């Protein structure tokens, strides 16, 4: 059974830049393929590093065997292709969001999606419970995940917090059900 503060994420694909900053490309939940883009693109090396965020189980298949499996089994090839297409779709959405919306909107969107991931039973089956969650992320993590610098992130946090969209408890963002609904209204108004 999952508690309200359990991690939702198992791993993330990142690139570390020469200046030491980390650019987070995507978050992956189980079950995930690792290296499928590299194989499908016929590249020798991968362009990202996979970082385990929570305890993970990895099943390793040598590259040659993975390529043979993809070439010989249309069902697994279709699953992998569908998985890659979903990642590209999500990436396109996130890139558009970051290009055309203000930081407060990007943060609000992230918080709504995170609340929905952490509290699906409350939203669908039992909204009268009105439970709170604490986003288990540091500001540095959010900076990487949202693709904004720390000062911009802190301004966005301050602006939304000051308007009552969430609270900050011991440096972490806390959202209750009413605040979640208020954030959804904020997103729909833009």
C-alpha positions as CSV (number, residue, x, y, z in Angstrom):
1,X,0.0,0.0,0.0
2,X,1.3,3.5,-0.9
3,X,1.2,6.3,1.6
4,X,0.4,9.9,0.8
5,X,4.1,10.9,0.8
6,X,5.5,8.0,-1.2
7,X,7.6,8.8,-4.2
8,X,5.8,8.7,-7.5
9,X,8.9,8.7,-9.6
10,X,11.4,5.8,-10.1
11,X,14.0,7.3,-12.4
12,X,14.7,10.4,-14.4
13,X,16.7,11.0,-17.6
14,X,19.2,13.8,-17.1
15,X,22.1,15.6,-18.8
16,X,24.7,17.3,-16.7
17,X,26.0,20.4,-18.4
18,X,29.7,21.5,-18.3
19,X,28.8,24.3,-15.9
20,X,27.6,21.7,-13.3
21,X,23.9,22.4,-13.9
22,X,21.6,19.4,-14.4
23,X,19.0,19.5,-17.2
24,X,16.2,17.0,-16.5
25,X,14.8,15.7,-19.7
26,X,12.0,13.4,-18.3
27,X,10.7,11.5,-15.4
28,X,10.0,7.8,-15.9
29,X,7.7,5.6,-13.9
30,X,7.7,1.9,-13.9
31,X,7.7,-0.1,-16.1
32,X,10.2,1.7,-18.3
33,X,12.7,0.9,-21.1
34,X,16.1,2.3,-20.8
35,X,18.2,2.8,-24.0
36,X,15.4,2.2,-26.4
37,X,15.8,5.6,-28.1
38,X,19.5,4.9,-28.6
39,X,18.8,1.5,-30.2
40,X,15.9,2.8,-32.4
41,X,18.1,5.8,-33.5
42,X,20.9,3.4,-34.4
43,X,23.4,5.3,-32.2
44,X,26.3,3.7,-30.4
45,X,26.0,5.7,-27.2
46,X,23.1,7.2,-25.2
47,X,22.6,10.9,-24.9
48,X,21.3,10.9,-21.3
49,X,22.1,9.5,-17.9
50,X,19.4,7.6,-16.0
51,X,19.3,8.4,-12.3
52,X,17.3,6.2,-9.9
53,X,15.2,8.3,-7.6
54,X,13.6,5.5,-5.7
55,X,14.5,1.8,-5.2
56,X,14.5,0.2,-8.6
57,X,14.8,-3.2,-10.1
58,X,16.7,-3.3,-13.4
59,X,16.6,-6.2,-15.8
60,X,19.6,-6.1,-18.1
61,X,19.5,-7.4,-21.6
62,X,22.7,-7.1,-23.7
63,X,22.3,-4.6,-26.6
64,X,22.7,-7.3,-29.3
65,X,20.0,-9.4,-27.7
66,X,17.7,-6.3,-27.4
67,X,18.2,-5.5,-31.1
68,X,17.5,-9.0,-32.1
69,X,14.3,-9.1,-30.0
70,X,13.1,-5.8,-31.5
71,X,13.8,-7.1,-35.0
72,X,12.1,-10.4,-34.5
73,X,9.1,-9.6,-32.4
74,X,6.6,-7.0,-33.7
75,X,4.7,-7.0,-30.4
76,X,7.6,-5.8,-28.4
77,X,8.7,-3.4,-31.1
78,X,5.2,-1.9,-31.1
79,X,5.3,-1.5,-27.3
80,X,8.7,0.1,-27.4
81,X,7.7,2.4,-30.2
82,X,4.5,3.4,-28.4
83,X,6.5,4.1,-25.3
84,X,8.9,6.3,-27.2
85,X,6.0,8.1,-28.9
86,X,4.4,8.8,-25.5
87,X,7.7,10.3,-24.2
88,X,8.0,12.5,-27.3
89,X,4.4,13.6,-26.9
90,X,5.0,14.5,-23.2
91,X,8.3,16.2,-24.1
92,X,6.6,18.4,-26.7
93,X,3.9,19.4,-24.3
94,X,6.4,20.3,-21.6
95,X,8.6,22.2,-24.1
96,X,5.6,24.2,-25.3
97,X,4.6,24.9,-21.7
98,X,8.0,26.3,-20.9
99,X,8.2,28.4,-24.0
100,X,4.8,30.1,-23.8
101,X,3.7,30.3,-20.2
102,X,4.9,32.3,-17.2
103,X,6.8,30.5,-14.4
104,X,3.8,30.7,-12.1
105,X,1.6,28.8,-14.6
106,X,4.4,26.2,-15.1
107,X,4.7,25.7,-11.3
108,X,0.9,25.5,-10.9
109,X,0.6,22.9,-13.7
110,X,3.3,20.8,-12.0
111,X,1.7,21.0,-8.6
112,X,-1.7,20.0,-10.0
113,X,-0.2,17.0,-11.9
114,X,1.8,16.0,-8.8
115,X,-1.3,16.2,-6.5
116,X,-3.2,14.0,-9.0
117,X,-0.4,11.5,-9.1
118,X,0.0,11.3,-5.4
119,X,-3.8,11.4,-4.5
120,X,-5.7,9.7,-7.3
121,X,-8.1,7.9,-4.9
122,X,-9.1,11.1,-3.2
123,X,-9.7,13.0,-6.4
124,X,-11.8,10.2,-8.0
125,X,-13.4,8.3,-5.2
126,X,-13.4,10.4,-2.1
127,X,-13.0,14.2,-2.6
128,X,-14.6,14.9,0.7
129,X,-11.5,13.6,2.5
130,X,-9.7,16.7,1.4
131,X,-6.3,15.4,2.3
132,X,-3.1,17.4,2.1
133,X,0.2,16.3,0.5
134,X,3.7,17.6,0.9
135,X,5.7,17.7,-2.4
136,X,8.8,15.7,-1.5
137,X,11.1,18.0,-3.6
138,X,13.8,20.4,-2.8
139,X,14.0,23.7,-4.6
140,X,17.1,22.5,-6.5
141,X,15.1,19.4,-7.7
142,X,12.2,21.6,-8.8
143,X,14.6,23.9,-10.6
144,X,15.9,20.9,-12.6
145,X,12.5,19.4,-13.2
146,X,10.8,22.6,-14.3
147,X,13.7,24.0,-16.3
148,X,13.9,27.4,-14.6
149,X,16.6,29.0,-12.6
150,X,16.4,29.1,-8.8
151,X,15.5,32.8,-8.6
152,X,12.7,32.5,-11.0
153,X,11.4,29.4,-9.2
154,X,11.6,31.1,-5.8
155,X,9.6,34.1,-7.2
156,X,7.0,31.8,-8.6
157,X,6.7,29.9,-5.3
158,X,6.4,33.2,-3.4
159,X,3.8,34.6,-5.7
160,X,1.6,31.5,-5.6
161,X,2.0,30.9,-1.9
162,X,1.2,34.6,-1.1
163,X,-2.1,34.1,-3.1
164,X,-3.0,31.1,-1.0
165,X,-2.5,28.4,-3.7
166,X,-0.4,26.3,-1.3
167,X,1.5,26.5,2.0
168,X,5.1,25.9,2.7
169,X,5.9,23.5,5.6
170,X,9.6,23.0,6.6
171,X,10.7,24.3,3.2
172,X,8.4,22.0,1.2
173,X,5.2,22.8,-0.7
174,X,2.1,21.5,1.0
175,X,-1.3,21.4,-0.9
176,X,-4.7,20.5,0.5
177,X,-7.7,19.6,-1.6
178,X,-9.2,23.1,-1.6
179,X,-5.8,24.5,-2.8
180,X,-5.6,21.9,-5.4
181,X,-9.0,22.9,-6.8
182,X,-7.9,26.6,-6.6
183,X,-4.8,25.8,-8.6
184,X,-7.0,24.0,-11.2
185,X,-9.2,27.0,-11.5
186,X,-6.1,29.2,-11.9
187,X,-4.9,27.0,-14.8
188,X,-8.2,27.0,-16.5
189,X,-8.5,30.8,-16.3
190,X,-5.3,31.3,-18.4
